[in-house]
Amino acid sequence: MDNKFPVYIKKIMRSLTNEGFEAYVVGGSVRDLLLGIKPGDFDIATNAKPENIIEICHRKNWKTVDNLGRNFGCVNAIIEKTNVEITTFRGESYGSDAHRPEQVWYCETLQEDCNRRDFTVNAMAIDITGRLYDFYDGQADLKKRLLRTVGCAQKRYEEDALRMFRACRFVAQLGFTYVQDTRLFPSFGEPGTPYYLPRNYVFPVERCASLSLERVRRELDKLLLSSFAGRGLMLFLATGLAEAFCRRRNNGISTQIPILPELCHLEGLRQNPRFHKYNVWEHTLTAVDNSPKDLAIRWALLLHDIGKGLPEIRKFNKEGQPSDHGHESQSALMAETILNRLGYQKNFIRKVVWLVASHMRFAPMLATGEKALFHWIRAEALSGNFSNSMEMATAYNNLVEVFLADMGATNAGENSSLMQAGKELGKQVTEIARTKMPVAISDLNISGHDLLELLPESKIHQYMILLLERVQSGNLPNEKTALMAAVKKYLQKGRE
């Protein structure tokens, strides 16, 4: 296994072991190597004290950053332009803080150091010879595709509340099944669906109250961008994390922030079986997993149906089947509130809210043709939502992905001809937005300089606006020859 280590990692490990110290690659990089995944980074654990590490690094002319005061026992070594954390074996104890240990101390052995880690699959180590050290059966859990804590889950989560979010994130990244031995509860979800949990676990989510909003948001984003995001989201909802609170600090004042309680009513919320094979929550998870790993798209799909089932939205047809007409508008309003509360940037929020509000526009257009598409895109070009046609075309590209992921999570997903029709519709929309619908005069295939041969400079803007309106109405192609001809025709009429 050592031949899988980058050269710079081998250099650090050899430098430590040549001085008589132990050195191991530890944590997630070991897990990834055993899974055949290229690690994103490598961490090293050693019995060398920070001052020994720094001395060795300086002799090798490696720059170091000593975090001894803030992060006890950890030295960042910069070697071959890469930052590597080298950490002295340590133990930890926790107090009132939900994430940072109250006390940290050096310990003597690798096993003591591994004992403080979160999950068995992250508590393995490899030495310079390639020998694996696995004190908590992490390799067996890898083979069984299980995620379990080192020791008692309740204790681990009460120590560091962020581990609860990391559990959901690792399930989402690895596609593993989460297990624990205590606080077992009945099943959660709909039997027969890919996300059904035959056994549920309740986390001590009250400990999340002192976690920072920024840390929670980072974990949610990593979860959403994972290959098995639906599985991680199922655990997130089932264990009570969606209903938890975290903390936002502003000018020294802490405020309690609800995380995602708006998701909770979706679990078990039934839909019309004529169109849907899953309830709203399982449909949402399937749609998220159907989509590309783009954060705006995945947030949009997570929130696209949160308005369903609410008293002002849910109605029933004459057959007694549920209907949620207008849920996209309610979902968009709720999405804006949620993303603002979670502290996302305004441009990101605007993008997600538009995707949620627009996700139902495609379905009726499967039967209406290009004219209806053109009118819709023209309305968006005039709406002020977009500053130029490239921005609008990108938004429509994303909306097509949302539409297809949503469609594929319904009964239509099993109808190949209907899905193909949806893809063709998506191509039509993006082509119109990209080539036929300018948003601003800068999108016209003509410039003010081109018009100088026909018009005085003071008249150019007026004529550019006129041309923009003609192209947007579909009466004039956005082509330089046609645009120049139109100006000449206007001038001829004026002279007549």
BADO-591602 format. One line per field, with one value per residue (C-alpha): x, y, z; residue number from 1; residue in one letter. Coordinates in Angstrom, 2 decimals, padded with zeros to 5 digits. Layout:
N
x = (X ...);
y = (Y ...);
z = (Z ...);
num = (NUM ...);
residu = (A ...);
! end
This chain:
496
x = (000.00 002.94 003.57 000.23 001.63 002.80 006.55 006.24 004.36 007.08 009.70 007.96 007.43 011.02 012.34 010.38 011.21 014.91 014.92 013.46 009.82 006.71 004.83 001.53 -000.85 -004.21 -007.89 -009.88 -006.92 -006.46 -010.16 -010.02 -006.88 -008.56 -011.61 -009.46 -010.27 -007.58 -007.39 -007.87 -005.16 -003.01 -002.67 000.18 000.10 003.30 004.62 007.03 006.20 005.55 008.97 010.58 008.45 009.34 013.05 013.03 011.07 013.41 016.44 014.79 013.96 010.22 008.17 005.96 003.02 002.87 -000.71 000.33 -001.63 -004.85 -004.87 -002.78 -000.19 -000.77 001.96 001.30 004.27 004.45 006.38 006.40 003.76 001.43 000.13 000.33 -001.00 001.40 -000.24 001.18 -000.72 -003.34 -006.40 -009.38 -012.16 -015.21 -017.21 -019.95 -018.65 -020.44 -017.43 -014.10 -012.54 -012.24 -008.96 -006.34 -003.28 -000.49 -000.79 001.78 000.33 -001.29 -004.27 -004.99 -004.90 -007.25 -009.63 -010.59 -011.67 -015.27 -015.98 -014.25 -013.54 -011.69 -009.75 -007.19 -003.51 -000.75 002.98 005.83 006.12 002.44 001.32 -002.30 -003.26 -006.96 -007.97 -011.75 -012.55 -012.73 -011.59 -014.40 -016.90 -015.50 -016.05 -019.61 -020.15 -021.13 -020.60 -020.40 -018.83 -015.73 -017.37 -020.76 -022.51 -024.32 -021.06 -019.29 -022.08 -022.36 -018.61 -018.71 -022.11 -020.70 -020.10 -023.87 -023.72 -020.53 -022.36 -024.97 -022.28 -020.19 -023.29 -023.91 -020.30 -019.65 -023.13 -022.69 -025.37 -025.28 -025.51 -025.26 -025.91 -027.95 -031.01 -032.55 -035.97 -038.47 -038.18 -038.32 -039.50 -041.53 -040.78 -039.67 -038.02 -034.23 -034.04 -036.05 -034.39 -035.41 -033.93 -033.80 -031.58 -032.25 -029.29 -028.82 -029.63 -029.98 -026.16 -026.28 -027.50 -023.97 -022.60 -021.84 -024.12 -021.07 -019.94 -023.43 -023.87 -020.54 -021.61 -024.99 -023.32 -020.86 -023.74 -025.78 -022.84 -022.22 -022.86 -025.44 -026.95 -030.41 -029.21 -027.47 -030.55 -032.74 -030.54 -030.50 -034.30 -034.80 -032.46 -034.00 -031.16 -033.47 -035.40 -032.29 -030.99 -027.52 -025.99 -025.27 -023.06 -023.43 -021.65 -021.06 -024.72 -025.73 -029.01 -030.55 -031.18 -033.53 -031.76 -034.36 -037.61 -039.58 -038.61 -040.22 -043.82 -042.72 -041.93 -044.91 -046.82 -048.70 -049.11 -051.46 -050.34 -051.38 -048.25 -046.08 -044.65 -043.15 -044.34 -043.07 -039.95 -038.74 -039.57 -037.40 -034.48 -034.73 -034.81 -031.71 -029.84 -030.96 -029.30 -025.74 -023.53 -024.23 -025.02 -027.75 -029.47 -029.36 -030.64 -033.43 -034.42 -034.25 -036.66 -038.76 -041.74 -041.63 -044.86 -046.75 -049.14 -049.53 -053.15 -053.33 -051.88 -053.19 -056.52 -058.18 -059.74 -063.08 -061.38 -059.99 -056.41 -054.18 -053.36 -050.92 -051.62 -049.46 -047.01 -044.05 -044.83 -045.16 -042.00 -040.08 -041.16 -040.12 -036.80 -035.96 -036.69 -034.64 -031.57 -031.56 -031.78 -028.87 -026.74 -026.28 -025.19 -027.92 -027.00 -027.07 -030.46 -031.87 -030.69 -032.19 -035.48 -035.91 -035.29 -037.85 -040.45 -040.00 -039.71 -043.33 -043.27 -041.98 -044.63 -047.55 -045.21 -044.58 -047.80 -047.75 -044.71 -042.03 -044.33 -045.25 -041.60 -040.66 -043.27 -042.08 -038.43 -039.32 -041.15 -038.05 -035.81 -038.03 -038.41 -035.22 -034.09 -031.08 -028.46 -027.58 -028.46 -025.53 -026.78 -030.31 -029.10 -027.11 -030.20 -032.27 -029.58 -029.85 -033.64 -033.61 -031.52 -034.02 -036.94 -035.42 -034.38 -037.86 -039.55 -037.34 -038.43 -042.10 -043.87 -042.63 -039.13 -040.13 -041.43 -038.41 -040.32 -041.72 -038.28 -036.85 -039.56 -038.56 -034.92 -035.87 -037.97 -034.98 -032.78 -035.36 -035.54 -031.80 -031.30 -033.90 -032.43 -028.90 -029.35 -032.74 -033.53 -031.26 -031.74 -029.77 -028.53 -025.08 -026.51 -027.38 -025.12 -024.43 -022.52 -022.86 -019.69 -021.43 -024.25 -021.97 -021.89 -025.67 -026.53 -025.22 -023.81 -026.65 -029.22 -027.45 -028.85 -032.41 -032.08 -030.37 -033.36 -035.69 -033.74 -033.71 -037.51 -037.92 -035.65 -037.30 -040.74 -039.59 -040.04 -036.35 -033.51 -030.50 -028.15 -025.94 -027.14 -030.80 -030.24 -028.38 -031.10 -033.78 -032.02 -031.67 -035.38 -036.31 -034.16 -035.67 -039.19 -038.15 -036.95 -040.11);
y = (000.00 002.38 002.64 004.44 007.30 010.41 010.99 014.00 011.88 009.22 011.91 013.16 009.68 008.61 011.80 011.08 007.37 008.02 010.14 007.26 008.38 006.53 007.92 006.79 007.93 008.11 008.84 009.31 008.82 005.26 004.59 005.90 003.91 000.71 001.56 002.22 005.95 008.57 010.54 014.28 014.77 012.83 013.35 011.98 010.99 010.58 010.27 013.13 016.33 019.51 020.93 017.74 017.92 021.57 020.90 018.05 020.08 023.06 020.86 019.69 023.28 022.62 025.59 024.99 026.66 025.83 025.73 024.59 027.29 026.93 023.33 021.44 019.12 019.93 021.26 022.15 021.30 022.73 020.37 020.46 023.23 020.90 021.45 018.33 018.12 016.28 015.68 014.31 011.35 012.92 012.36 014.68 015.43 017.55 020.02 022.49 023.29 021.13 020.77 021.80 019.65 021.26 019.50 017.99 016.05 014.03 010.27 007.54 005.08 004.98 003.08 005.84 008.33 006.22 005.87 009.56 009.35 009.40 006.27 002.91 003.41 006.64 005.11 003.07 003.82 002.67 002.86 003.44 -000.30 -000.52 -002.33 -001.62 -000.88 -001.46 -001.53 -001.18 -003.44 -000.59 -002.82 -005.29 -002.41 -001.21 -004.63 -004.73 -001.09 -000.08 003.20 002.93 005.03 004.13 003.06 004.28 006.45 008.51 009.35 010.20 012.57 014.21 014.87 016.48 017.30 017.86 014.10 013.64 015.68 013.91 010.57 011.70 013.10 009.91 007.83 010.20 010.09 006.37 004.88 002.96 001.82 003.55 001.30 001.76 -000.47 001.83 004.08 001.84 002.80 001.29 001.63 004.93 005.60 003.67 -000.06 -001.06 002.27 002.67 004.88 002.81 002.40 -000.90 000.41 004.02 005.82 009.00 011.33 013.68 016.65 019.06 019.18 020.90 024.16 025.47 024.38 027.30 027.83 027.95 024.45 023.00 024.65 023.26 019.74 020.13 021.30 018.40 015.99 017.42 017.16 013.49 010.46 008.98 012.24 010.71 008.14 010.79 013.02 010.13 009.64 013.41 013.51 010.20 010.98 014.38 016.55 018.48 019.70 020.71 024.22 025.64 028.99 032.15 034.84 038.46 041.29 039.04 038.03 034.37 033.51 030.04 029.07 026.23 024.00 022.44 021.70 022.50 019.06 017.10 017.05 015.55 012.09 009.81 012.58 010.69 011.71 010.79 007.29 008.13 010.29 009.26 005.98 007.53 009.77 013.36 012.73 009.64 011.43 014.36 012.06 010.31 013.64 014.85 011.65 011.93 015.31 016.48 017.46 021.17 022.88 025.21 022.38 020.06 022.68 023.45 019.78 019.36 022.28 022.07 020.33 021.65 023.56 020.30 019.09 022.48 023.40 026.26 024.10 020.55 019.75 016.50 015.66 013.91 010.52 011.52 011.73 014.56 017.54 020.36 022.93 026.03 024.33 025.67 029.28 028.35 026.24 029.17 031.49 028.91 028.25 031.95 032.06 028.92 029.91 033.43 031.92 029.60 032.52 031.83 034.58 036.65 035.56 031.90 032.32 034.10 031.26 028.50 030.33 030.84 027.14 026.14 028.64 027.54 023.77 023.06 025.18 022.40 019.72 021.45 022.51 018.91 019.35 023.04 023.38 025.97 029.02 028.61 028.08 031.28 033.33 031.94 032.68 036.16 036.87 035.84 037.98 040.98 040.12 041.75 038.45 038.24 040.75 039.10 036.16 034.04 034.27 033.37 030.47 029.08 029.34 027.46 024.78 024.29 024.33 021.56 019.45 020.12 019.26 015.99 014.90 015.68 013.97 010.90 010.55 010.13 007.39 009.12 007.94 004.44 005.66 005.99 007.75 010.34 010.95 011.36 013.89 015.76 015.81 017.12 019.83 020.76 021.07 023.34 025.62 026.00 026.61 029.41 030.98 030.73 031.87 033.52 035.60 038.51 040.01 043.23 045.28 043.82 040.45 041.71 040.51 044.10 046.89 050.61 050.91 049.03 051.59 054.62 054.36 054.80 056.92 059.81 058.63 060.31 058.04 054.71 053.72 054.50 052.23 049.47 049.38 049.21 046.31 044.50 044.74 043.43 040.43 039.65 039.70 037.17 039.57 039.91 037.37 038.23 038.32 041.24 041.38 041.37 043.94 046.34 045.89 046.74 049.99 050.96 050.26 052.48 055.28 054.86 055.11 058.21 059.88 058.96);
z = (000.00 000.59 -003.16 -003.39 -001.31 -003.17 -003.11 -000.79 001.80 001.69 002.21 005.36 006.77 006.10 007.66 010.83 011.02 010.32 013.48 015.49 015.47 014.33 011.34 009.80 007.10 008.89 008.44 005.26 002.93 004.24 003.74 000.18 -000.69 000.49 -001.62 -004.67 -004.62 -005.09 -001.80 -001.91 000.70 003.16 006.92 009.00 012.68 014.68 018.23 017.47 019.34 017.34 018.15 016.79 013.64 013.07 013.60 011.07 008.53 008.82 008.31 005.09 004.12 004.31 005.38 008.45 010.14 013.84 015.08 018.54 020.37 018.39 017.32 019.83 018.32 014.65 012.35 008.73 006.55 003.05 000.81 -002.99 -002.79 -000.89 002.64 004.82 008.39 010.70 014.06 017.28 018.78 021.01 023.13 023.58 026.03 025.34 027.39 026.50 023.01 020.42 018.13 019.67 022.43 025.84 026.55 024.25 025.40 023.89 024.10 023.59 021.09 017.67 019.07 021.59 018.75 016.59 019.51 019.32 015.68 014.49 012.39 012.14 008.42 009.32 012.22 010.28 009.65 007.29 007.97 005.51 004.76 003.79 006.94 007.89 011.52 012.15 015.82 015.34 012.36 009.88 007.02 007.72 007.74 004.42 002.89 004.25 003.20 006.72 008.52 012.31 015.02 016.99 020.24 021.46 018.88 021.49 023.23 019.97 018.89 022.27 022.12 018.68 017.19 013.71 013.53 013.06 009.85 008.84 009.22 006.70 004.43 004.46 003.70 000.76 -000.47 -000.02 -000.46 002.81 005.24 008.60 011.70 015.46 018.46 020.70 020.41 017.76 016.41 013.96 010.21 008.36 004.84 002.32 001.94 -001.53 -002.34 -002.70 000.41 002.88 006.29 007.90 011.15 012.23 014.72 016.61 017.07 020.06 017.83 020.76 020.74 017.32 018.89 019.42 016.03 013.73 010.76 008.47 009.48 009.07 005.68 004.44 005.43 003.72 000.52 000.54 001.13 -001.74 -004.15 -003.33 -005.54 -003.13 -001.89 -001.53 000.99 003.06 002.97 004.11 007.18 007.72 007.90 009.71 012.61 013.38 012.05 009.71 012.77 014.70 015.29 014.81 015.74 013.82 015.37 014.34 016.15 019.12 019.41 018.88 017.18 016.94 013.31 012.29 009.80 007.45 009.31 006.13 004.78 007.57 006.30 002.97 004.40 003.74 001.91 -000.78 -004.40 -007.24 -008.36 -011.91 -012.15 -009.21 -007.94 -004.78 -002.00 -002.09 -000.01 -001.89 -005.15 -004.00 -003.15 -006.51 -008.36 -006.51 -007.37 -011.02 -011.43 -012.21 -009.26 -009.44 -006.13 -007.43 -009.31 -006.30 -003.87 -006.34 -006.51 -002.74 -002.34 -005.51 -003.88 -000.30 -000.91 -001.55 001.12 002.81 003.68 001.19 -001.60 -001.16 -002.79 -003.87 -007.22 -007.71 -007.44 -004.03 -005.29 -004.04 -006.20 -005.39 -008.09 -007.67 -005.33 -007.36 -006.37 -002.71 -002.89 -004.42 -001.60 000.98 -000.81 -000.69 003.05 003.75 001.73 003.19 006.68 005.92 004.76 001.04 -001.35 -003.04 -006.58 -005.59 -003.89 -006.94 -009.19 -007.03 -006.48 -010.24 -010.87 -008.23 -009.46 -013.11 -012.77 -013.75 -016.92 -019.18 -018.69 -020.48 -023.30 -024.30 -026.32 -027.28 -029.54 -030.26 -030.37 -026.69 -025.81 -027.66 -025.79 -022.45 -023.16 -024.46 -021.19 -019.24 -021.46 -020.64 -016.95 -015.71 -014.15 -016.48 -017.53 -020.86 -023.07 -021.87 -018.29 -019.39 -021.56 -018.60 -016.40 -018.97 -019.25 -015.49 -015.64 -018.25 -015.85 -013.05 -015.34 -016.55 -013.05 -011.73 -014.66 -014.30 -010.66 -011.70 -013.63 -016.79 -015.88 -016.96 -020.34 -022.63 -025.44 -023.02 -021.51 -025.02 -025.81 -022.64 -023.74 -027.18 -025.56 -023.43 -026.52 -028.16 -025.15 -024.72 -028.44 -028.46 -025.34 -026.67 -030.27 -030.84 -027.77 -026.88 -023.43 -023.89 -026.84 -026.19 -027.29 -030.77 -033.57 -034.50 -032.75 -032.46 -034.53 -037.37 -037.35 -037.50 -041.29 -041.34 -038.29 -036.24 -032.89 -030.98 -032.69 -032.30 -028.88 -030.02 -033.04 -031.05 -028.68 -031.66 -033.14 -029.78 -029.53 -033.09 -032.49 -029.15 -030.78 -033.38 -036.32 -037.10 -036.98 -034.83 -037.82 -038.82 -042.43 -041.42 -038.66 -040.99 -043.63 -041.06 -040.12 -043.77 -044.29 -041.33 -042.74 -046.22 -044.80 -042.90 -046.08 -047.92);
num = (1 2 3 4 5 6 7 8 9 10 11 12 13 14 15 16 17 18 19 20 21 22 23 24 25 26 27 28 29 30 31 32 33 34 35 36 37 38 39 40 41 42 43 44 45 46 47 48 49 50 51 52 53 54 55 56 57 58 59 60 61 62 63 64 65 66 67 68 69 70 71 72 73 74 75 76 77 78 79 80 81 82 83 84 85 86 87 88 89 90 91 92 93 94 95 96 97 98 99 100 101 102 103 104 105 106 107 108 109 110 111 112 113 114 115 116 117 118 119 120 121 122 123 124 125 126 127 128 129 130 131 132 133 134 135 136 137 138 139 140 141 142 143 144 145 146 147 148 149 150 151 152 153 154 155 156 157 158 159 160 161 162 163 164 165 166 167 168 169 170 171 172 173 174 175 176 177 178 179 180 181 182 183 184 185 186 187 188 189 190 191 192 193 194 195 196 197 198 199 200 201 202 203 204 205 206 207 208 209 210 211 212 213 214 215 216 217 218 219 220 221 222 223 224 225 226 227 228 229 230 231 232 233 234 235 236 237 238 239 240 241 242 243 244 245 246 247 248 249 250 251 252 253 254 255 256 257 258 259 260 261 262 263 264 265 266 267 268 269 270 271 272 273 274 275 276 277 278 279 280 281 282 283 284 285 286 287 288 289 290 291 292 293 294 295 296 297 298 299 300 301 302 303 304 305 306 307 308 309 310 311 312 313 314 315 316 317 318 319 320 321 322 323 324 325 326 327 328 329 330 331 332 333 334 335 336 337 338 339 340 341 342 343 344 345 346 347 348 349 350 351 352 353 354 355 356 357 358 359 360 361 362 363 364 365 366 367 368 369 370 371 372 373 374 375 376 377 378 379 380 381 382 383 384 385 386 387 388 389 390 391 392 393 394 395 396 397 398 399 400 401 402 403 404 405 406 407 408 409 410 411 412 413 414 415 416 417 418 419 420 421 422 423 424 425 426 427 428 429 430 431 432 433 434 435 436 437 438 439 440 441 442 443 444 445 446 447 448 449 450 451 452 453 454 455 456 457 458 459 460 461 462 463 464 465 466 467 468 469 470 471 472 473 474 475 476 477 478 479 480 481 482 483 484 485 486 487 488 489 490 491 492 493 494 495 496);
residu = (M D N K F P V Y I K K I M R S L T N E G F E A Y V V G G S V R D L L L G I K P G D F D I A T N A K P E N I I E I C H R K N W K T V D N L G R N F G C V N A I I E K T N V E I T T F R G E S Y G S D A H R P E Q V W Y C E T L Q E D C N R R D F T V N A M A I D I T G R L Y D F Y D G Q A D L K K R L L R T V G C A Q K R Y E E D A L R M F R A C R F V A Q L G F T Y V Q D T R L F P S F G E P G T P Y Y L P R N Y V F P V E R C A S L S L E R V R R E L D K L L L S S F A G R G L M L F L A T G L A E A F C R R R N N G I S T Q I P I L P E L C H L E G L R Q N P R F H K Y N V W E H T L T A V D N S P K D L A I R W A L L L H D I G K G L P E I R K F N K E G Q P S D H G H E S Q S A L M A E T I L N R L G Y Q K N F I R K V V W L V A S H M R F A P M L A T G E K A L F H W I R A E A L S G N F S N S M E M A T A Y N N L V E V F L A D M G A T N A G E N S S L M Q A G K E L G K Q V T E I A R T K M P V A I S D L N I S G H D L L E L L P E S K I H Q Y M I L L L E R V Q S G N L P N E K T A L M A A V K K Y L Q K G R E);
! end
